[in-house]
Amino acid sequence: MKKIYLIMSQTGTILSRTIKLFTGHDYNHISLSLDENLNCMYSFGRKYPNNPFIGVFVVEGINKGTFKKFSETKCKVIEVRLTDDQYKDMQTNIGKMLSDKEKYKYNILGLFLALFHIQRHCDNKFYCSEFVRYILDKSGVDVSMIPAIAHPVDFEELGGKEIYKGLMNKYSMNKPI
C-alpha cells in the first residue's frame, strides 16, 4: 500500500473568501501530493500569486508561490491509502500532464458555474476539485461517492485519515493533529 495526501486549503484572499461565502465550506482549494512532506502539490490554481484570474496546472509548495505569499493559509491534510498499482498509475498520469502542461487550462467558467451547481466540463480544462477527482478516477480510485461537481470538502468521503489541520506553513509530517 502507498499513501497520497489531499490538501484542502483556504488562503483568505478576496476570491477565496467569496467562494467560501457561496459554498459555506471552510476550505475552497484542494491539491494532491504524492509525498508526505508536501514538497510537490499538484493542482489547478494561480499562475501568479497576485492574480487570481490567470490559472494553470501548477506544482505548489508550502513555502513557494501562492502559499508563500499568503502565509496565513489554513489547511487540512488527509492521508489516503492506494494500492501500489493505483499509486503507479497516479504517478504516470500526473507525469503525462506535467510533460504536456501547456495544453491544460484553468476552467474558470466551470468554477463559477459550480458555485451554482451547474456542471461545465471542457476537455483539458480543470479547476482544482475537478482535477483531483479526475486524477483519482483515471488512476483507478473509486470516486463514485464524490459528486461530479466536486468541492474540496467532498474528498473527505474517500475515507482517508486527517493527519493535520492548521496553518499550512506550520505543517510537518511529524506533527499530531
C-alpha positions in Angstrom: 0.0 0.0 0.0 1.1 3.6 -0.8 -0.1 6.9 0.6 -1.1 10.1 -1.1 -2.1 13.4 0.5 -5.1 15.6 -0.2 -4.5 19.2 1.0 -7.6 21.3 1.4 -6.8 25.0 1.9 -8.2 28.5 2.4 -5.8 31.3 1.6 -8.0 34.1 2.9 -7.8 36.1 -0.3 -10.8 38.1 -1.6 -11.5 35.3 -4.2 -11.3 32.5 -1.6 -13.5 34.4 0.9 -16.0 35.0 -1.9 -16.1 31.3 -2.8 -16.5 30.5 0.9 -19.4 32.8 1.1 -21.2 30.9 -1.7 -20.3 27.4 -0.5 -20.2 27.8 3.2 -17.1 25.5 3.3 -14.0 26.2 5.4 -11.7 25.1 2.5 -12.1 26.1 -1.1 -8.9 24.8 -2.8 -7.5 21.3 -3.0 -4.2 19.9 -4.0 -2.8 16.4 -4.3 0.7 15.3 -3.2 2.5 12.0 -3.6 4.9 12.8 -0.7 4.2 13.3 3.0 6.4 16.4 3.1 4.1 18.1 0.6 7.1 19.4 -1.3 5.2 19.0 -4.6 1.5 19.5 -4.5 -0.4 19.3 -7.8 -3.5 21.3 -8.7 -5.0 23.9 -10.9 -4.6 27.3 -9.4 -3.0 30.7 -9.7 -0.1 31.1 -12.2 0.9 34.3 -10.4 0.2 34.8 -6.7 -1.1 38.3 -7.2 -3.5 37.4 -10.0 -6.4 35.1 -9.2 -7.8 35.1 -12.8 -4.8 33.5 -14.6 -4.9 29.9 -13.6 -2.9 26.9 -14.9 -1.8 23.4 -13.9 0.5 24.2 -11.0 3.1 22.5 -8.9 2.6 24.1 -5.5 4.7 24.0 -2.4 4.1 25.0 1.2 6.7 27.8 1.1 6.5 28.9 -2.5 4.2 30.8 -4.8 0.7 31.5 -3.6 1.1 29.7 -0.3 4.3 31.6 0.5 2.6 34.9 -0.4 -0.4 34.1 1.8 1.3 32.9 4.9 -1.9 32.6 6.9 -3.3 29.9 4.7 -5.2 27.4 6.7 -5.2 23.7 5.6 -6.4 20.3 6.4 -4.2 17.3 5.2 -5.8 13.9 4.6 -3.8 10.8 4.0 -5.4 8.3 1.6 -4.1 4.8 1.0 -3.8 3.4 -2.5 -2.8 0.1 -3.9 0.7 0.0 -5.5 -0.9 -0.1 -9.0 -3.1 2.9 -8.3 -0.1 4.9 -7.0 1.9 3.9 -10.0 -0.9 4.9 -12.3 -1.2 8.2 -10.5 2.5 8.9 -10.9 2.2 8.2 -14.6 -1.0 10.3 -15.1 0.5 13.3 -13.3 3.8 12.8 -15.2 1.9 12.9 -18.5 0.2 16.2 -17.5 3.5 17.7 -16.4 5.2 16.8 -19.6 2.4 18.4 -21.6 1.3 21.1 -19.2 0.9 23.9 -21.7 -2.2 22.1 -23.2 -4.1 22.3 -19.9 -6.0 25.4 -19.0 -7.9 26.6 -15.9 -11.7 26.1 -16.0 -12.7 29.5 -14.6 -16.2 29.3 -16.1 -16.6 25.8 -14.7 -15.6 27.0 -11.3 -18.0 29.9 -11.4 -20.9 27.6 -12.6 -20.0 25.0 -9.9 -20.9 27.6 -7.3 -24.4 27.4 -8.7 -24.3 23.6 -9.0 -24.1 23.7 -12.8 -21.5 21.4 -14.4 -19.5 22.6 -17.4 -16.7 20.2 -18.4 -14.3 21.1 -21.1 -11.5 18.8 -22.3 -8.1 19.7 -20.8 -9.7 22.4 -18.6 -9.9 21.9 -14.9 -10.5 23.8 -11.6 -8.8 22.2 -8.6 -11.5 19.9 -7.4 -12.2 18.7 -11.0 -8.5 17.9 -11.4 -8.2 15.9 -8.2 -11.3 13.9 -8.9 -10.1 13.3 -12.5 -6.7 12.1 -11.5 -8.0 9.8 -8.8 -10.6 8.3 -11.2 -8.1 7.9 -14.0 -5.7 6.2 -11.6 -8.4 3.6 -10.6 -9.5 5.0 -7.3 -13.2 4.7 -6.7 -14.6 8.2 -6.7 -18.3 7.3 -7.0 -19.0 8.9 -3.6 -17.7 12.3 -4.9 -20.2 14.4 -6.9 -19.3 15.3 -10.5 -19.4 18.9 -9.3 -16.9 18.4 -6.6 -15.8 20.7 -3.8 -12.7 20.2 -1.7 -14.8 19.0 1.3 -16.3 16.2 -0.8 -12.9 14.4 -0.8 -13.3 13.6 2.9 -15.7 10.9 1.7 -12.8 8.9 0.4 -12.3 7.6 3.9 -8.8 9.0 4.4 -7.2 9.9 7.7 -6.9 13.5 8.8 -3.2 14.0 9.7 -3.0 17.7 10.1 -5.2 20.8 10.5 -3.8 24.3 10.9 -1.6 26.8 9.2 0.0 25.4 6.1 3.4 26.9 6.8 3.4 25.1 10.2 2.8 21.7 8.6 5.2 19.0 9.5 4.6 15.3 8.8 5.6 14.6 12.4 3.0 16.9 14.0 0.0 15.4 15.6 -3.4 16.9 14.7 
